[in-house]
Amino acid sequence: YAYAYDGTTTSTLATTTVTLDNTAPSSTSITGFTTASTTLTPAWSTATGASTYTVSSTATSDVTTSSVSYEYTGLTPNTNYTFQVKATDSYGNASSYSTATSTYTNPAKPLSVAAVANGPSAINLSWSANGNPTSTVYKIYNYSKGTVVGTTTSTSYTTTGLASASNYYFAIRAVYNSDSTSYVESSASQTVTTAAPAQAVTLTITTSTAGVAIPFSFKDSNESHTATLNSITDGVASLTIQSTPVTVSLSSGQSQRIDTGTDGINDTIVTMNDVTAGSASFTLTTIPLGDGNYSSMSVPSTNSTSKSVKAVTIDGGSLTTQSQNVTLTMNVADAALMAVSNEATFNDVSFETYTGKKTWTLTPGNGKKTVFVKFRSASGGMNVYSAVIILSGQTFDDKSVLHTSEETTTDVKNTTDTKTPDTTCLLTPGKAYRSISSRAVYYVTQTCTKRPFRSSTSYFTYFSGWDDVHVVSKSLLDRTPDDALFFMPLGPRYNPQYGALVKTLDDPKVYLLLNDKKYWITDEAVFTALKYTSEWIEGVDQSLLDKYTTGEEITDKDHHPVYTLIKYQNSPKVYRLEPSTTDNTLLMKRHILNNAIFEALGFRGDRIVTVPDTETYDTGDAIESVK
């Protein structure tokens, strides 16, 4: 009520009635979800009297909206998130939160499936998780046999029990954590051929497959054996070789003769080529009967019991070299003869008189090189040692001697002299080939070597269709030497989409691709400060990188370059950085309104950089449409 008073007279009393609204809106509840690998969109029922809805979740901090759905972006694939919602009216009255409801994002498609033959009966597989959490179960699908051969939560797997000299290709299935049955499948790997039985078998076993028995056998032998990596400690790998179990512990460059049977006669040489913290690469060589098996025969061995003294070293034990020509140093007692080879099989290699030093030529091309040396004593005892070195700074020049052939086929260069060695290409560089008897497709480089395509995805970054593959004889393809690089980087037809990190394989520079420009990230400190990860880097061919013009160098550790996609830790909103409309020396952030616009613009969800709250930008208009 109210009245007026002028000091002498009081006015008539006036009254009014005010009704306070303290009634909350009706309750609401989650009605469903739209799911993808990195986005979730919960929807809920309309509440009577509501003007806004507040969603509480484990995905991010509370979100308020006037809509009856909300899209969360930048989430982790194959991960459980919980949501509950409440309604609020214009007076601030709110309902209680709905019952919490949980759901999973979908798993992401595994990427970059690589398959490498590991001896005659096993293949090593590896792939990128593409953001999937470590709890994700992967099924290994053998396309060649149409069956699942195993499961793992790792991103590598060794499949065994395969036929020798046979072709296989695989896909990786990421299983939904939500039901443990559904899955999303990767692209198929390249076709891989297991090794044919030989007198020497080289295996590489990673610590992720420690304890797995890898089968192997030798040529002209009816016996089958297995090799198991037990552990790697301080550069020493412990292996168990069996039929009858024999355990050996060897560091790089060491060798040991073992008896895999029960007759007391050594029948196999184990040569440790290389040991890292994560893998061991070793060669198993059969010892022919009568070839130094018996204890009465002296066996060549290193002159020292110290593990630091190697039987064979390259360039005095150097780890790297930029020259293909190196010096081998031998330190072996009781050796009368020796044979040196770049291959464990020692094909077409003869023994020579033992000497302490020898000049040697490594195989061409950048990469880790292994040199094998077989030593024989005067009484016939034999042993094999190896040494490794990394060769860099090469141009992939072909140093092989190729011989001409009477065979003729499409795109084969004609030659007339069948006796004189010819160093020209037998196949046309820049084209794809396969043999009549195999599905494996190779690319012939400008230096006349061949590289395999690991997958159809890689192939189609160079060629538009399978009609571009030329079929030639197996012998002709075999005479084209393998390139030191055993895979093809992504080619000029590849679309890296927005925000890709790329590098060529012969240049350490890493570039960020945005729009039609490439930006060089100048050093590792800048790379780390800007929250990039090495898993994002894709290997590409120089022809792809040449399609982009050069932008400014990225040197700023506090702010990201123009057109980067960013989000903040406690917000689902994704922004693109653009030049400020008021000051072109500054950047502003523009919110990408929804996932449909995000995808239509060709953006990549796996290239959104999460930045700290301290990294601030002016806010521009939201990106509401595709222009």
N, C-alpha and C positions, 0 to 999 in steps of 0.2 A: 504494500500500500504506500501512498505518498500524499503529502499535503503541503500547502504553501503558507508562510507566515511572514508578515511585513513589519512586525514589531508591535502592532496594535490589534490586528485582526487575523484570525485563522481561517483559511479557506475551507471549502467542503472537502472531506476526505475522499480520495480516489483510490480504488483497488483494481488489481489485475491478477489473473491466474496464469502461471507458467507450468507446463507439464514437461518434466524431464524424461528424455528417452534413454532408458538404461536397459533396454531389451537387446540381447545379442542376436546376431543373424542365426538362421538355422544352421545345423551342422553340415559339413561336407566330407567327402571321402574320396580317396584315389580310385579311379575307375579303370585305369589301364596305362600302358606305357608303349611308346614307340622307341625301338632300340636300334642302335648301330654300334660299331666297335668303339667309337670315342664320343658318342652322343646318347643322351637319354631324354625323352620328353614325357614326363608324367602328365596325365589329364585327371581332372576331378569334377565332381558334380557341382551344379550351380546351387549356391546357398541363398535362400530368400532374405532380402534386405542387405546383402553384402555389396560393398563397393570395391574392396580389394581382398586379395588372398595372400597369405604369407606361407611360403613353403620352407620347412626345415628339413635338411638332408645331411647325409654324410658326404655329399659331393662337394659342397662348398658352404659358405655362410648363408644365413637366411636370405630369401629372395621374396620381394613383394611385387605383385602384378595385379592388374585388373582383369586379366584373361583367365580362362579355365584350363590353361596348359602352359608349360614353360619348358624351353629346350635348354638343357645343360650341355655344354661343349667342352672339348679338351679333357675328357675323362680317360681313365685307363681301361684298355680293352679287357674283357673277360673278368670283370671285377664286380662284386656285389655292392650296391648302394641302397640306402634306406631313405624313405621319404614320408613326411606327414604334413598335412595342410590345415590351416584354420582360416575362417572368414572374419572380416572386420567391416563394420558399417561406417558411415560418414561421421558418426558421433564418437568413434573410437571403441565402440562395444565389439568384443571379439568372442567367437565361439571357442570351444576347446579344440585342441589339435585332434585330428583324425587318428585312427589306429595306424601305427607305423606299418608301411608296406615296403618290401624289398624286391629288387630285381637285379639282374646282371646285364652289363654291356655285353655285346657279342665279342667273340675272339677276333683278333685281326688276322688277316691272311698272311701266313709265313712267306718271307721273301728270300730271294737269292739262294735257292736250293742248289748246293754244289755236291757232286758225287765224284769220288776219286777211287779208282781200283786200288785195293790193298792186297796184293798178291793174287794167287789164282782162284781163291774161293771167298773173298770178302771185299766189301766196298765201304769206304768211309763216307758218311753223309754229314753235311752241316748246313745250317740255315740261319736266317735272321728272325728273331722273335717278333719284330715289328711292333714293339710296345707291349706285347702280352706279358703278364706277370710270370714269375718263376713257378707258380703253382699250375700253370697251364700244362695239360697232358697233350703230347703230340703222338699221333699214330703214323707209323712209317708204312706207306702204301707202295708195294712193288707193282708198278704198272705192267711190267713185262709178264708177270704171273697172275695179275688180277687179285692180289691178296694182301692183307695187312701182315707185316712180318715182325712187328714189335711196337712197343710204346715206351715213351721216356718223357721226363720233364726237363731234360737238358735240350740244348740246341745243336747237339751232334749225336750221331748214332753209327755204330758199325754193324752192318748186317752180314751174317756169315752163312756157310753152307751152300754157297753158290757154285754153279758149274764153271770150270775153267774155260777160258777163251770163248766166253758167251757174253751177249749184249743184255744190259739191264738199264732201266730208267725208273725213277721214283717220284713220288709226290709226298708232301708232308701235310697232315691233317691236324689242325688245331681244334681240340675238343671243347665244346661249350662247358664251362664250369656249372652252368645252370641245370644241365640235365645229364652230363657225362656221356651223352650218346651222339647228339648232333655235332657237326664239325664244319669248318671252313677249310677248303683245300688250296694248297699252293699251286703255282704253275709247275709243270713237270720239269725234272732235271734234264740235263743233257744225257744222251745215251752213253753208257760207259761199258767198256769191254774188259772183263777180268783177264788177268794174265794167263798165258799158256804155261803149262808146267815147264820148268827149266832147272838147270843145275844150280842156279842161285835165285833166291827169292828175297826181295826187299819189302819189309813191312814198316808201316808207321802207325803207332798206337798212342792215342792221347790219354791223359789221365781221366777224362770223363768216361772212358770205356775200360779203365783199369779193372782187372778181374775177369774180363771177357776173353775166352779162349778163341783165338783166331786160327782157323785151320790152314795148313799149307802142305804141299807135297812136292816131291822132286820129279823131274822127267825120268821116265823109264823105271819108276819105282811104284810098287803096289802098296806101299805103306803111306798112311796119312798121319800127320803130326799136328800139334797145336802150339801156338806161342801166346803167352799171357803176360801182360805187364802188371807186375805186383805193386811197384811204387817207384817214385823218383825222389831221391834225397841227395842234396848237395851235388847235383850234376851227375849222379850215378843212378842208372836205371837197373832195377831188379826184374829179371825175366824168368819165367818158368817155361822150359821147352819140354814137350813130351810127345811121344808115346809113353816111355818110362820117364817120369818127371825128373828134370834136371834144372836146378835154379842157378843162374849166373847173375853177377852184378858187375856192370861194365860202365865206364865213362866214355866220352867221345874219343874215338881213335883206338880203343882197346879191342882185343879179340880173344876168344876162348874156344877150344875144341871140346866137343862133348859127345857122349855116347847116348843116343836116344833109344837104343835097344837094350838088351840084357846080356850081350856077348862080350862086354869089356873092351870093345873096339870103338874108338872115336869115329863117328860117321858124319858129323856136321860141324862146321865152323860158324860161330856166332860173331859177327863183326859189328860193333856199335859205331854207326856213322855219325849220329848227332843226338845230343840230349839237351832239351830245354826244360823249363819248369813245367811245361804242359804236355810234352810228348817225347817219345823216343823213336828214332828211325834206325833200323838195323837190318843187316843182310844175313841170311842163312844160306850157307854154301854146302852142298853135299860133297863128301870126300869119297872118291872112287875107291873100291876095294884094292888093297895093295899099294895105295898111294900115301904112304906115311902114316898108316893107322896104328901100327904096332909100337909098343913102348921101346923096342930096341932101336927105333929110328929117332934121330934127333929132330926136334921140331923148332923151326925158327921162332924166336920170341924177342921182345924188347930187351935191350941191354941193361935195363934198370927195373927194379921192383917198384919204383916210385910212380904213383899215378900221374904225376906232373910231367913225366918223361914219356913222350908219345913215340910209337914205332914209326909213324910217318907224319911229317908236318909240311905245310905249304907256306912258302915265303917266310920261313923262320917262325911259324906259328901265328902269323897275322890273321886277323879276323876278316879283313876285307882287302880287296885289290881292285884297281881300275884297269889292270892289264890282263889280257887273256893268256899271256905267257908268264909262267911262274916257275919257281924252283922248288923241287921236292927234296926233302932231307929224310934219309932212312937211318934208323937206329935199331937194327935187328941183329941179334947174335945167331951164329950157325947158319946164316943164309949164304948159299952159293949162287943161286939164280933168283931172278925176280921178273915179274911181268906187271906192267902198269896199264890201267884202263880207266876210261871215264864211265864204264858200265860194269855192274857187278857180275855180269855173265862172262866177261873177258873174251867175247867173240872175236875171232881172228887176231888174237894177241899172242905173241910168242915170248918165251922166256929169254932173258938176256943176263949177262954176268952181273952179279950184285955190285952195286956201287952206293956210296953214301950220299951222293947228290945227283940229281938229274933234272934237266930243264923239261918242262911239260906245257902243253897247250890245253887250256880248258875248253869246254864246249862253248859256243858263242851265245851271247845274250846275257842280260842282267839276271841275277838270281843266285841261290845257294848252290854251289857246285861240290860234288863228291868225287874224289879220286880214290880208286881202289888199287892196292898193290898186293900181289900174291907172291909169297916168298917160298923157296924150296931149298932144303938142306942137301948136302952132298949125299946123304943116305936116303933121300927121297921124302923126308917129312915136309909137310906143307902147312902154311898158315896164311890167312888173309887179314890185312889191316886196311883202314881207310882214313881219310882226312877231309875236312870240309873248309870252304872259304866262300865268302860272298863276293861275287863279281858285279861291279856297277860301272856306270858311265859308258855303257856300250850303245851301239846304234843298230843292233840286231843284224849286222852284216852276215851274210851266209858264207861260211868258210868251208862248207862241205864240197866234195868233188862228186858231181852227178854224172852218170854215164847215160848215153842215149839209148834208145830202144827202137825196135821195129814197130812197136805198138803205135797206133794212131787213134786219136779220139778227139772229141770236140774240145776246142780251146787248148790243145796241146801244141806247143811250138815245134815245128819240124826241124830235124837235124839230119845230117847225112853221114857223118862219121861215127860208126858204131864202136870204134876202138879208142878214139881220143877222148879223154875226160872233158866234160863240158860244164861250165859253171853258170850257164844261163838257166832261166826258169823253165821247167818242163810244163808247168801250169801257169795260166795267166793270173798275175797279181790282181787283187781286188775282187775276185770272184769266189763263189762257194762251190765246193765239191764234196762228193761222197763216192764210196766204192760200190760196186754192184752188190756186194755181199753184206753191206752194213748200212744202218740208218744214221750212223754218226756223220755229222756235217762239219766240214772244215773251211776256214777262210785262208786264202793264200795271200801272204803279206808282200809288201814291195821288195822285201829281201829274199823272196822265194822260199820262205818257210811256211808251215801250216799251223794254224791254231784251231782248236775245237770250239764250237759253239756249245755252251753248257745247257742252254735251254732254248725253246722256240721263242721266248720273249727276247732273248739276246739276239737271235737271228733276225727277227723282224725290226730291229733297230738299224739294220743295214740293208735289208732287201724287202720287197713288197709282197713276195709270194714264193711258194715252194718251187715254182717253175724256174726260178733263178738258180737252182742247184743243178750242177752239171755232174752227170754220172760217168765215172772213169773206172779203169781196171784197178783192182786192189794193189797190184805190184807197182803201178805208176804212182798211186797215192802214197804207198809206203816209201818210195824213193824220194819223195818230197820231204825234207827233214822237218822234224818237229821244232817249233819255235820254243825258246826258253820260257815264254809266257804261255801257260797251258790253258788259257781261256781268252774270250773276247770281251774287251770292255764295251760299254754301251756306245752304240754308234750314232751317226748323224741323224737318223730318223727317230731317235728316242725323244720323247717329250718329258723332260724332268719336272715339269710343272713349276709352280711358284715356290720360291724359297729353297731350292735345292742347293746342297753343298757338293761340289764336284772337284775332282782332280784328274789329270792324266797320269798314266802309270809310270812315265819317265820324268816327271817333274813334281817336286814336293809341294808346289804351291796349291793351296786350297782356295777355291772361289765360291762366293755366294751368287746364285743366279736370281735376279729379280727383274721382271719384265724382259727387256731385250738386252740387258747389260750383265756383265760379270764383274764382281768386286773381289779383289784379292784381300784375304785376311792375312795381314802381314806377319804375324807371329803367333806362337802357341799361347802366350799370355793373353793376347786379345781374344783368341778363339775361346779360351776357357772362361774369361771374364764375361763374355757375351752369352754364356750358358749353352753354347753349341756342344754337340757330342760327336765323337769320332764315328759312332755307328751311323750317323747321317751321311757320311761322305760316300759318294758313289764314284767308281772308276769309269771314266768316259774316254772315248777316242778324241784325239786332237781335232778331228773334223767337226765334232759336235761343239767343242769349246769355241772354235773359230766362228761359229754362227752368231756369237754374242759380241757386242762392242764393249770396249774396256771402260768401266766406270772408275770412280775414285777409289783409292786404297782405303781399307777399313783399319783404322788405327785407334779409334776412340773406344775405351774400355767401359765408359759410363753410359753411353747411349747407343742404340742400334741404328743401322743405316736406314735411309729412306726406303719405304715400301716393305719393311719387315713386318711379319705378323707377330703380335705379342698378346699375352694375357697376364693378369696379375694373379698371384698365388691364391688369394681368397675370393676370386670372382670368376664366374664362368664366361664372362664376356671376352670376345676375341676382337682385337683392333688391328687395323693396318695403319702404319706410320706413313704420313704424306707431308709434303711441304706445307708450311703454315700459309694460310690465305692472307695473313696480315704482315708476316715477316718471313721472306723466303730463306732466311738464314736459319730459321728454326723449324722444328717438326711439330706436327699435331697428330693426335690419334683419332681414328674414326671407327666407331663400333660397326662391325659387320652384323646386320640385324638378325639374320637367321641362317640356318644350315643350307637352305636351298640357294641363297645368294652366294654363300661361301663356296659351294660346289660349282655353281654356274660360272664363277669367276676363275675356276681352275686352281683354287688354292689347295694346299696339302695340310691335312690335319696333323700329320707327323712332323711338320716343320713350324709349329707354333712355339715361340720361345716364351717361357715363363720368366717374367722379370720381377725384381723386388719393388716394393711400394715406393722406395726412394727414387726410382727411375721415373720421373714425371714428364708429362707432355701436356700441352694445351689440348682441349677436347674440341674436335670439329663436328660437323654434322654426321649423323649415322649414314652408313652405306645401306640404302633401302632398296636398291634395284641394281640390275646389271646394265651398265651403260657402255 
